[in-house]
Amino acid sequence: MLIIGILIILILIFSLPRKKNLRKPSFEGFDSPEVAAAFEKMTNFLPFKILRRRILSELKKYNLKGKLVDLGCGSGNLIIQIANNFPNLDLKGVDISSDVLELAKKRVLENNLNKKIEFKIGSAADFPFSDNSIDFIISTLSLHHWQEPTKALSEIFRVLKQNGIFLIFDFRRDARKFFYGLLKFVTKVVVPKVLKEINEPIGSLQAGYTPTEIRRIISQTSFDNIEIDLYLAWMFIKMKK
């Protein structure tokens, strides 16, 4: 009976209509150390831990080697787990916020990985690497913050080696209405006040793209080898140079 009940709930959730609303652009980066610290606190919540496991599982599908860049690396949670799971990679973390990178550097030192991971201040639109120098780039929950996504993707294409891969994990704005309701509830219950004041995390969901929109953006770049895997409220976007 329990299994039947769970199946009925899942059917009801996935039969709910998708949200149809205009995109509301979100800011890029952190405005203050307080906001950086609040985001850091959020990354330790169970949903974010599950998210990182899901991304690591996706990465294991690839024959990773050479240089990997975590674009929008935040406080370093994911890149540290990548270092532990793929010890032979040359890892770089890039973020626009110096405050959050200080948190990342501290975490790396605590995990004795300071010789394996290098951090740089930068953005997707101004990527701090030379042409054809990176094998793999990953970006999680960052795309919706980019002010100039077409320019950013062109920059990423520039620095990727031939056959290099760019993998994006991000919200899809046309998520099921159930997910919007769930996120609003979570925001009221557990999200730090400083994040509520800047409308996060719901603001990030509202700033996300639909699959149709992201395909249109990619079509304006040099990427032509594209695959998009769609899920309840998020998507994996894979591009190969």
ZATI-165403 format. One record per residue: x, y, z of N, C-alpha, C in turn. Coordinates in steps of 0.2 Angstrom, whole numbers, padded with zeros to 4 digits, always signed. Layout:
<pts>
XYZXYZXYZ ...
</pts>
This chain:
<pts>
+0004-0006+0000+0000+0000+0000+0004+0006+0000 +0010+0006+0004+0014+0012+0004+0017+0014-0003 +0019+0008-0007+0022+0009-0013+0017+0012-0018 +0011+0010-0017+0005+0012-0022+0004+0020-0020 +0004+0021-0013+0003+0028-0011+0008+0033-0014 +0015+0031-0014+0020+0035-0016+0019+0036-0024 +0017+0030-0027+0016+0031-0035+0011+0036-0036 +0005+0036-0032+0000+0040-0034+0002+0048-0033 +0006+0049-0027+0009+0056-0026+0013+0058-0032 +0018+0053-0034+0022+0055-0039+0018+0057-0046 +0013+0053-0047+0009+0054-0053+0006+0061-0053 +0003+0062-0047+0000+0069-0046+0005+0075-0047 +0011+0074-0044+0016+0079-0044+0017+0081-0052 +0019+0075-0055+0021+0076-0062+0015+0077-0067 +0009+0077-0065+0004+0079-0069+0002+0086-0068 +0004+0089-0063+0003+0096-0062+0006+0100-0067 +0003+0106-0069+0005+0110-0075+0012+0113-0073 +0015+0115-0078+0022+0119-0077+0020+0126-0077 +0024+0129-0073+0024+0137-0072+0025+0140-0078 +0021+0145-0080+0022+0149-0086+0023+0157-0084 +0029+0159-0083+0030+0166-0081+0036+0169-0085 +0036+0176-0085+0041+0179-0088+0048+0179-0084 +0053+0178-0087+0059+0178-0083+0061+0185-0080 +0063+0184-0073+0065+0190-0069+0073+0189-0068 +0077+0193-0071+0084+0192-0071+0086+0193-0063 +0091+0189-0061+0094+0189-0055+0101+0192-0055 +0103+0195-0049+0110+0198-0049+0115+0192-0049 +0121+0194-0051+0127+0190-0052+0132+0191-0046 +0134+0186-0042+0139+0187-0037+0135+0188-0030 +0140+0190-0025+0137+0192-0019+0139+0199-0017 +0134+0202-0014+0134+0209-0012+0138+0210-0006 +0139+0206-0002+0142+0207+0005+0144+0200+0008 +0149+0201+0013+0151+0195+0016+0145+0191+0020 +0140+0195+0022+0134+0192+0025+0130+0188+0021 +0130+0190+0015+0126+0186+0009+0130+0180+0008 +0137+0181+0007+0141+0175+0006+0141+0170+0011 +0141+0172+0018+0140+0167+0023+0134+0164+0023 +0128+0167+0021+0122+0164+0021+0121+0159+0016 +0124+0160+0010+0124+0155+0005+0128+0149+0007 +0134+0150+0011+0138+0145+0013+0134+0141+0018 +0130+0144+0022+0126+0140+0027+0121+0135+0023 +0118+0138+0018+0113+0135+0014+0116+0128+0010 +0122+0129+0008+0125+0123+0005+0126+0117+0009 +0126+0118+0015+0126+0112+0020+0119+0109+0021 +0114+0111+0018+0107+0108+0019+0107+0102+0015 +0103+0097+0017+0102+0091+0013+0101+0091+0006 +0096+0095+0004+0095+0096-0004+0101+0097-0008 +0106+0102-0005+0112+0104-0009+0117+0098-0008 +0117+0094-0003+0121+0088-0003+0119+0083-0008 +0112+0082-0009+0110+0077-0013+0111+0080-0021 +0111+0086-0022+0112+0089-0028+0120+0088-0030 +0124+0089-0025+0131+0087-0027+0133+0080-0028 +0129+0076-0025+0130+0068-0027+0127+0067-0034 +0122+0070-0036+0119+0069-0042+0124+0072-0048 +0127+0077-0046+0132+0080-0051+0138+0076-0052 +0141+0073-0046+0146+0069-0046+0145+0062-0050 +0139+0060-0049+0136+0054-0053+0137+0055-0060 +0135+0061-0062+0135+0063-0069+0142+0064-0072 +0146+0067-0068+0153+0067-0070+0157+0061-0071 +0154+0056-0068+0158+0049-0068+0156+0046-0075 +0152+0049-0079+0150+0046-0086+0156+0048-0091 +0160+0053-0089+0165+0055-0093+0172+0053-0091 +0176+0052-0096+0183+0051-0095+0187+0057-0094 +0186+0059-0087+0189+0066-0085+0197+0065-0085 +0200+0070-0088+0207+0071-0088+0209+0078-0089 +0215+0079-0087+0218+0086-0089+0215+0091-0084 +0213+0097-0087+0211+0103-0083+0203+0103-0082 +0201+0104-0076+0193+0105-0076+0192+0111-0072 +0188+0115-0074+0186+0122-0071+0179+0121-0068 +0178+0123-0062+0171+0124-0059+0170+0131-0059 +0165+0133-0064+0164+0140-0065+0158+0142-0060 +0159+0147-0056+0154+0149-0051+0155+0144-0045 +0161+0143-0043+0162+0138-0039+0160+0139-0031 +0158+0145-0030+0155+0147-0023+0160+0145-0018 +0158+0142-0012+0163+0141-0007+0166+0135-0007 +0166+0131-0013+0171+0126-0014+0168+0119-0012 +0162+0118-0010+0159+0111-0009+0160+0106-0014 +0158+0108-0020+0158+0104-0026+0165+0102-0028 +0169+0107-0029+0176+0106-0032+0180+0102-0027 +0179+0102-0020+0182+0098-0016+0180+0091-0017 +0174+0089-0018+0171+0083-0019+0174+0080-0026 +0175+0084-0030+0177+0082-0037+0185+0080-0036 +0188+0084-0032+0195+0082-0030+0196+0076-0027 +0192+0074-0022+0192+0068-0019+0190+0062-0023 +0186+0063-0028+0183+0058-0033+0187+0057-0039 +0191+0062-0041+0195+0062-0047+0202+0065-0045 +0206+0062-0042+0212+0064-0039+0217+0066-0044 +0217+0064-0050+0222+0066-0055+0220+0072-0059 +0215+0075-0058+0213+0081-0062+0217+0087-0059 +0218+0092-0064+0221+0099-0062+0214+0103-0062 +0213+0105-0055+0207+0109-0054+0207+0116-0053 +0203+0120-0056+0203+0127-0055+0195+0129-0053 +0195+0133-0048+0188+0136-0046+0188+0143-0048 +0183+0146-0051+0182+0153-0053+0175+0155-0050 +0176+0161-0047+0170+0164-0045+0171+0172-0045 +0165+0176-0045+0165+0183-0046+0166+0186-0039 +0165+0182-0034+0165+0185-0027+0171+0184-0023 +0175+0189-0021+0181+0188-0017+0179+0185-0010 +0174+0187-0008+0172+0185-0001+0170+0177-0001 +0167+0175-0006+0165+0168-0006+0172+0164-0008 +0176+0166-0012+0182+0163-0013+0187+0162-0007 +0186+0167-0002+0190+0166+0004+0187+0160+0008 +0181+0159+0008+0178+0153+0011+0180+0147+0008 +0181+0147+0001+0183+0141-0003+0190+0139-0001 +0194+0145-0001+0201+0143+0001+0202+0140+0008 +0198+0143+0012+0199+0140+0019+0196+0133+0019 +0191+0132+0016+0189+0125+0016+0194+0120+0013 +0197+0122+0007+0202+0118+0004+0208+0117+0009 +0210+0122+0012+0216+0121+0017+0214+0116+0023 +0207+0116+0025+0205+0112+0030+0205+0105+0028 +0204+0104+0021+0204+0097+0018+0211+0095+0015 +0216+0099+0016+0223+0097+0014+0223+0096+0006 +0219+0101+0003+0219+0100-0005+0222+0107-0008 +0225+0111-0004+0228+0117-0007+0232+0116-0013 +0236+0111-0013+0240+0109-0019+0237+0107-0025 +0230+0105-0024+0227+0102-0030+0222+0107-0033 +0220+0112-0030+0215+0117-0032+0217+0124-0032 +0216+0127-0037+0218+0134-0038+0212+0138-0039 +0211+0144-0036+0205+0148-0037+0207+0155-0040 +0202+0157-0044+0203+0163-0048+0197+0167-0048 +0198+0174-0047+0192+0178-0048+0190+0179-0055 +0184+0179-0057+0182+0180-0064+0175+0178-0065 +0173+0179-0071+0166+0178-0073+0165+0174-0079 +0159+0172-0081+0159+0168-0087+0160+0172-0093 +0158+0179-0092+0159+0183-0098+0166+0186-0099 +0170+0185-0093+0177+0187-0093+0181+0181-0090 +0182+0176-0094+0185+0170-0091+0192+0170-0091 +0196+0169-0085+0203+0170-0085+0207+0165-0087 +0206+0162-0093+0211+0157-0096+0212+0158-0103 +0217+0156-0105+0220+0157-0112+0216+0152-0117 +0216+0153-0123+0212+0150-0129+0214+0142-0128 +0209+0138-0130+0211+0131-0130+0215+0128-0125 +0213+0129-0119+0217+0127-0113+0214+0123-0108 +0207+0122-0108+0203+0118-0103+0200+0112-0106 +0200+0107-0103+0197+0100-0105+0190+0100-0104 +0188+0102-0098+0181+0101-0095+0179+0107-0091 +0173+0110-0092+0171+0115-0088+0164+0113-0085 +0163+0114-0079+0156+0113-0076+0154+0119-0072 +0147+0120-0073+0144+0126-0069+0137+0124-0066 +0137+0125-0060+0130+0123-0057+0127+0129-0054 +0121+0130-0055+0116+0135-0053+0119+0142-0053 +0122+0143-0059+0126+0149-0061+0123+0153-0067 +0121+0149-0072+0119+0151-0078+0114+0157-0078 +0109+0156-0073+0103+0161-0073+0106+0168-0070 +0112+0168-0067+0115+0174-0065+0118+0178-0070 +0120+0175-0076+0124+0178-0081+0121+0184-0084 +0124+0190-0084+0120+0195-0088+0121+0195-0095 +0126+0192-0098+0127+0191-0105+0128+0184-0107 +0123+0180-0107+0124+0172-0108+0127+0171-0115 +0126+0174-0120+0129+0173-0126+0136+0174-0126 +0138+0180-0124+0145+0182-0123+0149+0177-0119 +0145+0175-0113+0148+0170-0109+0150+0163-0112 +0145+0161-0116+0146+0154-0119+0151+0155-0125 +0152+0161-0128+0157+0162-0133+0164+0162-0129 +0165+0164-0123+0171+0164-0119+0172+0157-0118 +0167+0153-0116+0169+0146-0114+0171+0142-0120 +0168+0143-0125+0170+0140-0132+0177+0142-0133 +0179+0148-0132+0186+0150-0133+0191+0146-0129 +0190+0145-0123+0195+0142-0118+0195+0135-0119 +0190+0132-0121+0189+0124-0121+0194+0122-0127 +0197+0116-0125+0201+0113-0130+0196+0109-0136 +0199+0107-0141+0195+0104-0146+0192+0097-0143 +0186+0096-0143+0183+0090-0140+0181+0091-0133 +0183+0097-0130+0182+0099-0123+0174+0099-0122 +0172+0098-0116+0165+0098-0114+0163+0103-0109 +0158+0106-0110+0155+0111-0105+0148+0108-0102 +0148+0107-0096+0142+0104-0093+0139+0109-0088 +0132+0111-0089+0129+0116-0085+0123+0112-0081 +0122+0113-0075+0117+0111-0071+0113+0117-0068 +0107+0118-0070+0103+0124-0068+0096+0123-0067 +0093+0128-0064+0085+0128-0064+0082+0129-0070 +0076+0126-0071+0072+0128-0077+0066+0131-0074 +0065+0137-0077+0060+0141-0075+0053+0138-0075 +0052+0134-0080+0045+0131-0082+0045+0125-0077 +0047+0125-0071+0046+0119-0067+0039+0118-0065 +0037+0112-0062+0031+0111-0060+0029+0116-0055 +0022+0118-0055+0020+0122-0050+0021+0120-0043 +0021+0113-0042+0022+0110-0035+0029+0112-0033 +0034+0113-0037+0041+0114-0035+0041+0122-0033 +0038+0126-0036+0037+0133-0034+0034+0133-0027 +0029+0130-0026+0026+0130-0019+0030+0127-0014 +0034+0122-0015+0039+0118-0011+0044+0123-0009 +0047+0127-0014+0053+0131-0013+0050+0137-0009 +0044+0140-0010+0042+0145-0006+0041+0143+0002 +0039+0137+0003+0038+0134+0010+0045+0134+0013 +0050+0131+0009+0056+0130+0012+0060+0137+0014 +0058+0142+0009+0061+0148+0011+0058+0151+0017 +0052+0150+0019+0049+0153+0025+0052+0150+0031 +0054+0143+0030+0055+0139+0036+0063+0139+0038 +0067+0139+0033+0074+0138+0034+0079+0143+0031 +0077+0147+0026+0082+0151+0023+0084+0157+0027 +0090+0159+0028+0092+0164+0032+0089+0171+0030 +0088+0175+0034+0084+0181+0033+0088+0186+0028 +0094+0186+0028+0098+0190+0023+0097+0188+0016 +0095+0181+0015+0094+0179+0008+0087+0180+0006 +0082+0180+0011+0075+0182+0010+0075+0189+0007 +0079+0193+0010+0079+0200+0008+0081+0201+0001 +0084+0197-0002+0086+0197-0009+0082+0192-0013 +0077+0190-0010+0072+0185-0014+0076+0179-0016 +0080+0176-0012+0083+0170-0014+0081+0164-0009 +0080+0158-0012+0082+0155-0018+0077+0156-0024 +0070+0158-0022+0065+0158-0027+0067+0163-0033 +0071+0168-0031+0073+0173-0037+0077+0169-0042 +0081+0164-0040+0085+0161-0044+0081+0156-0049 +0076+0153-0046+0071+0149-0050+0068+0154-0055 +0066+0160-0053+0062+0164-0058+0067+0167-0063 +0073+0167-0062+0078+0169-0067+0081+0164-0071 +0079+0158-0070+0081+0152-0074+0078+0153-0081 +0081+0149-0086+0078+0148-0093+0074+0142-0094 +0070+0143-0099+0066+0137-0101+0071+0133-0106 +0070+0127-0108+0074+0123-0113+0074+0127-0119 +0068+0129-0121+0067+0133-0128+0072+0139-0128 +0072+0143-0122+0076+0149-0122+0083+0147-0122 +0085+0142-0119+0092+0141-0118+0095+0138-0125 +0091+0134-0129+0093+0132-0136+0093+0138-0140 +0089+0143-0139+0089+0149-0143+0096+0153-0142 +0098+0153-0136+0104+0157-0134+0110+0153-0137 +0110+0146-0136+0116+0143-0138+0117+0143-0146 +0111+0144-0149+0111+0144-0157+0115+0150-0159 +0116+0155-0155+0119+0161-0157+0127+0161-0155 +0129+0155-0153+0136+0154-0152+0139+0149-0157 +0145+0147-0156+0149+0142-0160+0147+0135-0158 +0144+0134-0152+0142+0127-0150+0137+0124-0155 +0138+0118-0157+0133+0115-0161+0132+0107-0159 +0136+0105-0155+0135+0098-0152+0132+0099-0145 +0125+0099-0145+0122+0100-0138+0117+0095-0136 +0117+0094-0130+0112+0089-0127+0109+0092-0121 +0102+0092-0120+0099+0094-0114+0095+0089-0111 +0096+0087-0105+0092+0082-0101+0088+0086-0096 +0081+0084-0097+0076+0088-0093+0074+0084-0087 +0073+0088-0081+0070+0085-0075+0065+0089-0072 +0062+0087-0066+0057+0091-0063+0057+0098-0063 +0063+0101-0061+0064+0108-0060+0071+0110-0062 +0074+0106-0065+0081+0108-0067+0083+0104-0074 +0089+0105-0076+0091+0102-0082+0099+0102-0082 +0101+0097-0086+0108+0096-0088+0109+0098-0095 +0114+0103-0096+0115+0105-0103+0122+0104-0105 +0123+0100-0110+0130+0097-0112+0132+0100-0118 +0137+0103-0119+0140+0106-0125+0147+0103-0126 +0148+0102-0132+0155+0099-0134+0158+0103-0140 +0164+0105-0139+0167+0109-0144+0170+0105-0150 
</pts>
